[in-house]
Amino acid sequence: MELSSKSIRDVIHPTAAFSKSPPRVPPPVLVEADSWGSSQLNPKNRIDSLGPLADPHWRIDGCTGLGTQYYVLPLFLGATPPMRFDVFIPEEAASSPLLRQLLDLEATFHTKDPARVRRLGIASHILRTLQAWTATRRDGGPDSVSSMYKNLPFGSRIIFENLDLNIHNIKVTIAPTYYVEKQLIGLARLASSLGLAPDLLPEAIDISRLSIVKQLHDSVCLVHIDHANQGRDDKGGDDENDRELWILKALTSGTKYLYIELRNLLRMEPHVHVISRPRYLVTKYCRFGGKTAVVGFVLRFHTGGSLRDTLPLLRIHGQLALDVRLKWATQLASAVLHVRERGGIFYPDLRLDNVVLSGRGDVVMVDFEQRGVWCEFAAPEVNALDYARILASSDEPSPPNSSGSSIGSGSNNDRNNTGDDPTVPEDVRSLFAAVLTRQLRGWESLLDDEEYTARGHASYNVPWLCLSAAEQEAAEVYMLGRVLWCVFEGQSAPQLAAVWQSYQREPEMEFPEFRRTPPRLRDLIDRCTRGRRDGLSRLITRRGSKLVLRSAPAGRQQQETDRDGDAAAAFEVHRVAQEWWRTEVKAAEDFLLMREQMKARGEWDDNYFKRPTLKQVLGELKQFQATSVGFVPS
């Protein structure tokens, strides 16, 4: 089965429990595959070139949005402010099977890092299209690229309205994002909006004083700061500080999460293993509303890279020493404990991607937006609430099923197989909406809000706001346990071939298998992750850029390239996913109702799965560290 937004609904998310099965046999096509009209021998069906340009005017620094958004930087303008004018390719524009094959579009769903994205056909096609498009925009005129960077709103979009084999047939338009400017908070009211004392705010600098070096991922880029000039000139400053690299954190959508993180960082007591408070606020004058708004903030850049990439690299080269792993594990546990006890917030984003290394090789926690991890990656109690959120907020309700349970049978199954509306039944939506409402009144508004609004909640994360403080800590311990497994096993992730993201160095094993972890720490990790459930990845995995059954031999999957074979394989993947999700959603429903009933009777234990506390985890790590042979205190 191909990876696409449809596969999220039909396989990856709990909506799969109610989605319509794909056909076992593909629909007939009007043109035979071997006809001249669709043949690759026909000159009209060939791409002129996917090779590198001799003098490229643009560069691609990665992609996101499941392959619909590409970070592009103009190379011909010299130093440019980080205005985030990305290329967007709507999924419907890339529906041609021929184009998807020639441009490696399926791989963009899970490939994000620049090194691998640049090797894909779509990267070259984008660069060649931009090269031709740039030549048509008069240099220095109102339609020029340089004018875009001076006059358009932050985060405006370069949209490819269609994809074509011939780059000159691709229609490129600019979409100014005035709605983003509307969401941004003005500098004058930032302190009051965040509930902070004005003297807590860092110094503000205009975005024109920043020049982008590299886009690292969707919300983070490397920048230089012009300390010599309040405005930008052609030469820039000569101060040595201008060459220092900084991190700019800025969002082009969901800006409310930017302000959540800013508030969290400014209120948090400093800790050596938690990212430091922002050094500067970054502002931009917005024509919409005539305000000077805060578009982001500047953080210290830690040069050691991500722990996610470092762990497998050291393991592969036999350099992942136990004392180093213990140091990182202890530092991380102390940071998570500090965030809870001294920061006064919960941390739902605990995964290797959000742990970087300083220049001295020490752990630093980053990313305090509090969005949470991917579906199925969190603790089971958080997953149950997240499944409820996804199903309760699912669009396009279908007729209710008649079983009285959240998981239909009989006629509902038949309806899913006969082409009727494949969406979540209304009674299922209502059931889970009621569960969430009893836990958190007004949860819908937290999802609907595009702008940051002070509603009395410290976050927009609905599942975590439904938990008590003790339940939140237990969920953090669960995630910490999975990260500790990655650290001691030297893996980039706890799951093989994750659907959402592939890595330069993929895991060679999956949690909770152990090979390299000392026995005492295996027991600790096991206790941290009590209550864990087998995930969908035990049945369905990603091979290359397709979802396949784990039970299917790799050779057979690779050979199934004909349309009949693809359709049959997709049908089986959906069938297995649907059965698994029906069981999982029913288990989530039962757990949430049991939790409610036990709370009403005063019998609920907030640490239901009897996991250790964060203090206990840190204590056990330190105790093991102190007694380990060859340990040298840092």
N, C-alpha and C positions, 0 to 999 in steps of 0.2 A: 504494500500500500504506500502510495506517495505521501510525503510529508507536506501538509498544507494546513490552512486554517480549518478546513473541513475535517482533517484527521484529528484536530484538537477536540472538536465536538463529538466525533464518532468513535474515538479511541482513547484519547489522553485525559479528557475531563470526565467527571461523573455524568455529564449529559449523554455519554455513550450508552448508559443504561436504557435510554429511551429513544435513541436515534434510529433512523431507518437503515436497514441493511443495504449495502451496495449490491447491484445485480451480480449473480454468479456468472452470467454471460454478458460480455460487453454489447452495447447497442450496435446495430449495423452502421457501417460508414458508407458514405456516398461515393468516395473515391478510393480505389484500391491502393494499398500501401506501395505497390510496386509500379504504379502508373507514372507516366512522365510528368504529370502535373505536380506530384509531390516528391519526385525523385531528387536525390542530392546531386545527380548528374546534370540536372537542369540548372543552368546558370542563375536563374532567378531565385533558386532555393539555396544559394550559397552566400555565406558571409564573406565580405571582401577580405578581412583579416582580423585575427584575434591576437596577433603578435604585439610586442611592446612598441610604443611610439618612439621615434628617434628624439623628439623634443616635446615631451608631454607638457601640456598647460595645466593639468590638474593631477591630483594624487588621491587615491582612495586609502583611508585609514581603518577600514573595517565596515561592518554592517550590523544591523539589528532589525527589530520588527519582523522577525521570521522571514528575512530576506526581502523586505519591502523598503528598507531605508539604508542608505549608504553614506558614510561620512566622506565628503569630498572637500579638498582644499585647493584653491587656485595657487599655482606656482608662479604665475606671471605677474602678480601684483606686488611681489615683495612681502614685507611684513604686513600682515593683515590681522585685525582684531578677531577674536573668536566668536563670530556672529552666528555660527551653526546653520549655514545654508546647506542642508543635506539634500541628496537626490532621493526622491520617492518614486517607486514603481508600484502602482496598484496591482494587487494580485490578479485581477481580471485582465490586466494588460499583458500578463505573462502566461496566459492559458494555453497557448499553442504548444502541443507536444514536441514539435520539431524544435522550436525555440528553447523550450525547457531542456531538451537534450543537448543542443549545441552550446548553450550558454551556461550549462551546469547549474540551472536554477534550483534544482531540488536540494543541492548542497548548501545553498544560502540559508535554508531554514535553520540549520544548526551550526553553521560556520560563522564565526564572528571576528576572529583575530585577523589583523591586516596581512600577515605573511601568507596565510592560506586563502583568504578572500581574493588577494591579488592574483592568485594562480587560476582563479575561475574565469570562464569565458565571459561571464556577465561583467566582470570588472573591466576587462579590456573594451568591451562593447560600450560601457558607460563612458570611459575615458575618451574613446574615439568620437562618441556622440557629442560630448562636451567640447571636444576640440573643434569640431565643425560648428557647433552652436556658438561658441565664443567668437569665432571668426565673423559671424553675422551681426554681432552686437558692436556698434561703433565705439571705438576707443574714446573714452572721455565723455561720450554723449549720455543723455538721460537714460538710455536703454543699456548702457555698458555694464559689465560686471563690476567695475570699480564703483559705479554709482549705486549698484545694489548694496554693496558693503557699507556705503555711507548713509543711505536713505531708507532702506527697508527695515521693518521690525525684526527684532531678534528672533531667530529660529524660522525665518521665512523658508519656503520650500521650493526646490527645483523639481518640478514634476514631469516625469516621462509619461505622457498620457497614453502612449501605446509603445509596444516593442515591435521592431521590424528587422528583418535580415539586413536591410539597407538602412544605415544610420541616418541618411538624409530624409528618410520617410518617418522618422520618429519625431513626434510633436512635443516640444519642450515648452513648458509654461512656468511662470513664477506665481506662487500663491503667497501673498503677504499675510503674515500671521498676526493680524491686529487683535485677535482673540487672546493670544498669549500675552500681549502687552496689557490687555484689560485685566488679566489674572494677576499680573505682577503688583507687588505692594510698593507704594511710594516710600522713598527714604524718610520723608518727613513723618510718616505714621508707622514706621516699622516697629519701633520700640513698643508703642502702645498696642499694636496688633498682636505682637508676640508676648505681651505681658512682661516685658523686661524693663529694667531701669536703663535710661538712655546712656549712662556711662558704661554699660556692658557692651555697647555696640562698637565694633572695630572701626578703624578709619575707612572712609569710603573713597574709592577711586573710579574714574570713568573707564568704561570698557575700551575706549580709544587708546588708553595707556598700556593695554595688553596686546601682545602679538602671539598668535597660536603657533606652537611647534609641532604638536601631534595630538590627534584625537585618540584617547585611549579606549573609551567606550562611550555609551550613550550619554552619560551625565558628567564625564570627567575628561579634561584635556590638559596637556602640558602647555604652559605659557611662559613667556618672558614678560617682565614688567619694566616699563620705561620710567625710571626714577628721576631722570634728568629733566624731563619736560612734562608739564601738566597736560599738554596736548601732543598729538603725534605730528612729527615732521618727516621729511623724506629720509633723513639720516638717522633719526633716533638718538638716544642718549649714548654717551661714551663711558658712563659709570660702569665699573666692573660688576656691580650688582645687577645690571641689565641682563647679564648672561646667566644669572641664577635661575634655575627652573622652579616653577611653582605649579600647583594643581589648581585649576579652576573647576569648581563644582557648579553646574548650571543645568537646568532642565528646559526642554522645548515643549514638553507636555506634562500634565500632572504637576504643575508648579507648586501645589500645596505641599507636596512632599519635600520640596526644597526648603520651605520655611519651617517645616517640622524638624528637619535635620539642623538647620541653623539655630533654632531655639534650643534643641537638645544639647548642641555643642557649647553654646554660650552659657548655659546654665550648669553644665557639668563640671565638677571639680576635676582638675587635671590629673592624669595618670600616665606614667611613662609608656604604657602599652596600649593607650587609647589615643587616637588622632587628636592633635592639639586643637585649641580653639582657632577659628578663622583669623587670619592675619589682616585681611582686608574684606570689605564689602565691595562688590562690583556693581556699578550703576550704569544706566543708559537713559537718555532722555527719550520719552515715548510721545510721539505726536498724538497718539490716541489718549485723550484725557489730559495732555499737556503736563505730564508728571515726570520727575526723575525717579525711576523705579530701580529696585534692587533685582538684578537678573541672576546673581550668583555670589559666590564668595571664594576667596583664595585660601588654600591650605598649604601646609608644608609638604614638599614632595619627598617621599622616602624611596631611596634609590635601589633597595635590595630586591625589588620585584615582588610578585605575589607568591604566597606560600603554596598556592595551587600548582604553579609551574615549577617551583623549586623542589618540592618533595620528590616527584618522579624522576627529575633530572639527577638528583643526588643518589637516589636508589639505583637507577640504571648504571651509574658509574661506581657503585659500591662505596659511596662516601656519606651515607646517611647514618651517622653514628648515633648510638642510643643516648649519649649525654646531650647531643644537640636536640634530639626529639623530645627528651625530657624537659629541656630548657624551654622549648617552644610551647609544649603542653602546659607547663606550669605558668608561663607568662600569659598565655591565653586564658587559662582558668582564672587567674588573678584579675585580668582585665574584665571578664564577664561579671565576676563578683563585684568589682568596683562599679561598673555601670548600674548594677541593680542596687547596691547599698548606698553608694555616694552620688550616683547620677540620678537615682530615683525614677528610672524608666525601665521598661522591658526592652529586650533586644531580640526581635523575631527574625533577624537576618543572618544568623550565625551559620556561615559556610565558608569554605576555603577561599572563595572569590573575594571575600570581605576581610581577609587577613593579609597584610603586606609585611615586608621585612624592611627594617631600617638599614642604613648604610653599615651599621655595626652588626647586622644579622639578628636583631631582636624583633619580636612580634609586635605589630601595631594593628589594632582593630579599626576598621573604617566603615563608613556607610551607616548613618543613623536616621535614614528616612522612615524606618519602621514599616516598610511595605510587606515584609515577610518573604519566605522562600517559596519555591515552586510547589505547585500542587503535588502532594504525595511525599514531599521531602521533609515535612515537619513532624512533630510528635503526633501520635494517632488521635489524641484529643483535639489538637488544633486542626488536623485534617478533617475530623468529623464536622467541626464548625465551618471549615472552609468549604467542604462539600455542600453543606447547608446553604452557605452564602451563594455559591455558584448556581445551585439549583433554584433557590428562591428568587434570584435576580435574572434568571434565564429569560430571554426575550421570546416573543411569539408563542404564547401558551397554546397547547393543543387540548382537545376535549379530555375531561378527566377519565381515569380508568375506573373500573368498577370493583377492584379487589379490596379497597379500603386500606391498602398498604402503599408505601411509597414506591414499591417495586411491583409493577404490574405483571400479570400472567395471562395466559389464555388470549382473550380478544385483543388485549393491548399488544401482545407479541405479534399477533397476526397483523394488526394495523401497521406495526413497524416494518413488516415485510411486504406490504402491499402498496407502498408508494404514497400513503396518506401523510399528513403533517408529522414530521419526525421529532418535533420539539417536546419539551418537558410538559407533562400533563398539568393542568391548572391545579388539581387537588394536591399534587406533589409540591408545586410551587407554594401553595397556601400553607401546607403543613410545615415546611421548613421556614417559611417567612414567619409563621406564628412562633416557632421554636426560638428564632433569633429575636423576635420582638419581646418575648418574655425575658430574654437575657439582657437585651440592650435596646431600649426604646429609641426610636429615631435612627436605627442603623441604616435605613435606606438613604437618608440624607447624607450620610458619610460617604456613600458610594457615588451619589449624584453630584456632590459638590465638586466643581472644577477649581474654584478659588479657595484659598486658605481663609477659613472663618473660625473664630474662636467660639467653639460650641461647648466648652467645658470638658472636652475630651483631649487627651494628650496625644492622640494618634488618630489616623483614619483606618486602622487595621481592625476590621470588625471581629474576626475570630479571637484575636488576642484581647480585645476590650471586653469580650464575654467571659474572660477568665478572671479569677481572683488573683491577688499578688502571689499567693503560694502556688496556685496552678501555673501561673506564668513562669515562676522559677523552675518548676518541675519540667515544663516544656523546654526551657533553656538548657536544663541539664541533659535532656534527650538529644538536642541538637549538638551540644558540646560533646556528648559521647560519640556521635557519628563523626565529628571533626577529629576527635582524638584517635578514632580508628584510622582515619586517613593519615594522620601524622605518624602513628607508629607503624602502619603498614606501607607508608611511602606512596600513597595513591593520590591522584588528582581529584577524585570524587568517590563517594561511597557506592556509586551505581555504575554498572557497565553500560556503555553506549547510551548515555542519557539522551532522551528525545530532544530536550530543549536546547542542548548545547553540546558540541563536540569539542575535544581538547587536542592541543598539539601532541600531548602524551596521554593517551587514553588509559583509564584504569585497566589493570590486568586481572583483577579479581573484584569481588563484590562483598559489601557488608552483609552479614557478619562473619564471613570466613576469616580465619586468622592464620598467619604464617610467621610474621616477624615480631608480633607484640609479645612482651614478657607475660607469663601466665597470670601474675598478680594484676597486671593492668588489663588483661582480657576480662577478668572478673569484674573490675571496676567499670569497664565499658559496657559489659553485659548488664550490670545493675543500672547504669545511666539510661539505658535504652529499653528498660522493661516496658512491656505493653506493645512492643513493635509488632507490626503485621507484615506478612509477605506482600510485596508490592506487585504492581502490574508487570514490572520489568522481569519478574520470574517467568512470565509467560510470553511476553511480547518485547522485542528489543529492536534497536535500530541497527541495521547492517548497511553500511554506506549511508545512503540517503533514503532508505525505505524502512517501513515498519514491517517486521516479519515475525513469525512464530519462532520461539526459541527451539521448539521441537523439530522444526524443519531443517534438514541438512543444508549447509551453506551452499553446496554445489547446486542443489536443486533450485534454491532461490535465485541463484545467479543465472540459471538457465531459463527461468520463467520470464522471458522478455516478450513473448508473444502476447497479444491482447487477451486471449482466452485465459492464459496462465496467470496474467496479472490480475484479471477480474476474479478468478477463483481464489487466488491468494488473499486479495483484499477482503473478499467475503469471509474467509476463515479468520483473518485478523480481527475483523469487526465482531464476528460471532463470539470469539474467545474474550475480547474486551468487554462486550456487552454482558456476558455471563459473569465475569469477574466484577464489573462495576455494580451489577444488581446485588450481588452478595455484599459488596463493600458499602454501598449506600444503605442497605438494610441494616448492616452492623452499625453504621454511623447513627442512623435513626434510633436504633435500640439503645445505643450508648447515651445519646443526648437525652432521651426520655427517662432512662434510668437515673442519670445524673440529676435531672430535675426532681424526680420523685424522692430520691434519697436526700436531696437538699431540703425539700419540703418537710421531711420527717426528722431533719437534724442529724442524719446519719452519714452525710457525705464527708469523705476525707479528701481534702484538696490535693494531697499527694496520693492519689488513688492507686497508682502503680508502684508505690513504695520505692521511688528512686532516691538516691542520696541528694543532699542539698549541695549547692555550689561550694559552700565552705568545706563540706566533707570531701568533695571531689578534689579541691585544692589541697586539703590536708593529706589525703592519700597520695597524691602526686608528689608532694614535697617529702613525705616520709619515704617513698620509694626512691626518690632522687637522692636523698641523703644516705641511703644504704646501698646504692648501686656501686658496683666495682668500677673504679676509674672515674667516678664523678668528681668534677672540679667545680666548686661554686662559682657563679658568675658575679 
